[in-house]
Structure formats: structure tokens, C-alpha cells
Amino acid sequence: MMARGHRSKLRNSCRMNVGPSSRQQRTFRASVDSARAARVFVAEQLHQDGAPAAALADLQLVVSELVANAVQHGASDVVVQVDSVDDAWLQLTVVGGTGLPAALADPAQWQIADPTDAAGRGLGIVRALVDEVVVDTIDEQLVVRCRRHRDPRSV
């Protein structure tokens, strides 16, 4: 369990400074059910914010992959933030897990694994579905921030 000051530090550090927003946050236990619960949370928040159906579906898959990885590679709770940054951007932040191997620390290198590989698709899927990814480690917790245009046609 994280100390109160630690959680506040993470909460404050999980935002890209991009202007006014509508941010919601929920903490999930590190369990196999957390990815499903995080998908529901993200869907509810994005629906309330009026996100387009395509963005909602993409970010549900993104949070599912990131939470599943955080649960698999960490023992702590997983924090998910949904941020309706402005009329153009949606942001999703997942805090949990213990970091990425050096070979995966650069999101530009994330690729979808070969179909015959047993694992390795998640980060490539995340990278394919969002416009920006920032990876940080704060107090030994992995922080992945993903931004997606509400409507990719407006780019």
C-alpha cells in the first residue's frame, strides 16, 4: 500500500500540462479482474464526456492492455486516470507495475508481436491506438500517459 504523500506525488505528476480538463481517477487492486473493471470505468467516464465511440473503444482496449501489464509486472494497486483534456484531446494515465526493460522504455519502439509469438502484442496495440505515449518512472512506479485526439479526422 502506498503512503499518503506518495500517492499525492503520483497523482500530481500524472498530468501533462495542457490546459483545463475533466479528470477522474480510480484505484484498482492488482488482480486479474482489474483490467475488466478499468475498461468499465474508462467507458463510463468517456461516455459522460461525450467522447466519440471510436475513441471510447480504442481507449478501453488501451487501458485493458496497460492494466493487465501493470498487474502482471507489479504487486501494487493500479491507478487509472481519465482526462478529457479539451475539445480536441483525451488522455489516459495508468500508474502501476515496476518499470519496463530498457528495450521497451521508448514507446516509438513498441511493435505488435508476430502472430505466432505467445506474448508481446499489448504495447504495440497501445502505440497503434493513441497519438502520443509518455513513459515515466516515479517512486519506482511505472507511469504511462497516453493521449488521443477525440476525432482523428480533425488532425
C-alpha positions as CSV (number, residue, x, y, z in Angstrom):
1,M,0.0,0.0,0.0
2,M,1.3,3.5,-0.9
3,A,1.8,6.1,1.7
4,R,-0.4,9.2,1.5
5,G,2.3,11.5,0.4
6,H,3.5,9.0,-2.2
7,R,0.0,8.8,-3.7
8,S,-0.3,12.6,-3.8
9,K,3.0,12.9,-5.6
10,L,1.9,10.3,-8.2
11,R,-1.5,12.0,-8.6
12,N,0.1,15.4,-9.2
13,S,2.7,14.1,-11.6
14,C,0.3,12.1,-13.8
15,R,-0.9,15.1,-15.9
16,M,0.6,16.7,-18.9
17,N,0.1,20.4,-18.6
18,V,-2.2,21.0,-21.5
19,G,-5.0,23.3,-20.1
20,P,-8.3,22.8,-18.3
21,S,-9.6,19.3,-18.0
22,S,-12.2,16.9,-16.6
23,R,-10.1,14.3,-14.8
24,Q,-11.4,11.3,-13.0
25,Q,-9.3,8.7,-11.1
26,R,-9.9,5.3,-9.7
27,T,-7.6,2.8,-8.0
28,F,-7.8,-0.9,-8.8
29,R,-6.4,-3.8,-6.8
30,A,-3.7,-5.8,-8.5
31,S,-5.9,-8.7,-9.7
32,V,-6.9,-10.4,-12.9
33,D,-10.3,-8.7,-12.7
34,S,-8.8,-5.2,-12.7
35,A,-8.5,-4.9,-16.5
36,R,-12.2,-5.5,-16.9
37,A,-13.1,-3.1,-14.2
38,A,-10.8,-0.4,-15.6
39,R,-12.4,-0.8,-19.1
40,V,-15.8,-0.2,-17.5
41,F,-14.5,2.8,-15.6
42,V,-12.9,4.3,-18.7
43,A,-16.1,3.7,-20.8
44,E,-18.3,5.4,-18.2
45,Q,-16.0,8.4,-17.9
46,L,-15.5,8.9,-21.7
47,H,-19.3,8.4,-22.3
48,Q,-20.1,11.1,-19.8
49,D,-17.5,13.4,-21.5
50,G,-19.2,12.8,-24.9
51,A,-16.2,11.0,-26.4
52,P,-16.8,9.6,-29.9
53,A,-17.5,5.8,-30.0
54,A,-14.2,5.1,-31.8
55,A,-12.1,6.9,-29.2
56,L,-14.0,5.2,-26.4
57,A,-13.4,1.7,-27.9
58,D,-9.7,2.4,-28.5
59,L,-9.1,3.8,-25.0
60,Q,-10.9,0.8,-23.4
61,L,-8.5,-1.5,-25.2
62,V,-5.5,0.6,-24.3
63,V,-6.5,0.7,-20.6
64,S,-7.1,-3.1,-20.6
65,E,-3.6,-3.8,-22.0
66,L,-1.8,-1.3,-19.7
67,V,-3.7,-2.5,-16.5
68,A,-3.1,-6.2,-17.4
69,N,0.6,-5.4,-17.8
70,A,0.8,-3.5,-14.6
71,V,-0.9,-6.3,-12.7
72,Q,1.3,-8.9,-14.3
73,H,4.6,-7.0,-13.7
74,G,3.8,-5.4,-10.3
75,A,2.4,-6.2,-6.9
76,S,0.8,-2.8,-6.0
77,D,-2.6,-1.3,-6.8
78,V,-3.1,0.3,-10.2
79,V,-4.2,3.9,-10.6
80,V,-6.2,4.8,-13.7
81,Q,-6.9,8.4,-14.7
82,V,-9.2,9.5,-17.5
83,D,-8.8,13.1,-18.6
84,S,-10.9,14.9,-21.0
85,V,-8.2,17.5,-21.7
86,D,-10.1,19.8,-24.0
87,D,-12.3,19.6,-27.1
88,A,-9.5,18.0,-29.1
89,W,-7.7,15.6,-26.7
90,L,-8.5,12.7,-24.4
91,Q,-5.8,11.4,-22.0
92,L,-5.5,8.1,-20.2
93,T,-2.9,7.5,-17.5
94,V,-2.0,4.2,-15.8
95,V,0.2,4.0,-12.8
96,G,1.4,0.6,-11.7
97,G,4.0,-2.0,-12.3
98,T,7.7,-1.7,-11.7
99,G,9.0,-0.4,-14.9
100,L,9.9,-1.5,-18.4
101,P,13.0,-3.3,-19.7
102,A,15.3,-0.8,-21.3
103,A,14.4,-2.2,-24.8
104,L,10.8,-1.2,-24.2
105,A,11.3,2.2,-22.5
106,D,10.9,4.1,-25.8
107,P,7.2,3.9,-27.0
108,A,8.4,4.6,-30.5
109,Q,9.9,1.1,-30.5
110,W,6.7,-0.7,-29.4
111,Q,5.6,-3.0,-32.1
112,I,2.8,-5.6,-32.3
113,A,4.4,-9.1,-32.0
114,D,4.3,-11.7,-34.6
115,P,1.0,-13.7,-34.5
116,T,3.0,-16.9,-33.7
117,D,4.6,-15.3,-30.6
118,A,2.9,-16.3,-27.3
119,A,3.0,-12.7,-25.9
120,G,4.1,-9.2,-26.8
121,R,1.2,-7.6,-28.5
122,G,-0.1,-5.3,-25.8
123,L,2.3,-2.4,-26.0
124,G,2.2,-2.4,-29.8
125,I,-1.6,-2.3,-29.7
126,V,-1.4,0.7,-27.3
127,R,1.1,2.5,-29.6
128,A,-1.1,1.9,-32.6
129,L,-4.3,3.2,-31.0
130,V,-3.0,6.5,-29.4
131,D,-1.4,9.6,-30.8
132,E,1.1,10.2,-28.0
133,V,2.7,8.0,-25.3
134,V,4.9,9.2,-22.5
135,V,6.5,6.7,-20.1
136,D,8.0,7.7,-16.7
137,T,9.0,6.0,-13.6
138,I,8.0,7.9,-10.4
139,D,8.9,6.4,-7.0
140,E,9.6,3.0,-8.6
141,Q,6.1,3.0,-10.2
142,L,5.7,2.9,-14.0
143,V,3.5,5.8,-15.3
144,V,2.2,5.5,-18.8
145,R,0.3,8.6,-20.2
146,C,-1.5,8.2,-23.5
147,R,-3.1,11.0,-25.5
148,R,-5.6,10.5,-28.3
149,H,-7.4,13.0,-30.5
150,R,-11.1,12.9,-29.9
151,D,-11.6,12.8,-33.6
152,P,-8.6,11.7,-35.6
153,R,-10.1,13.2,-38.8
154,S,-9.6,16.7,-37.2
155,V,-5.8,16.3,-37.1
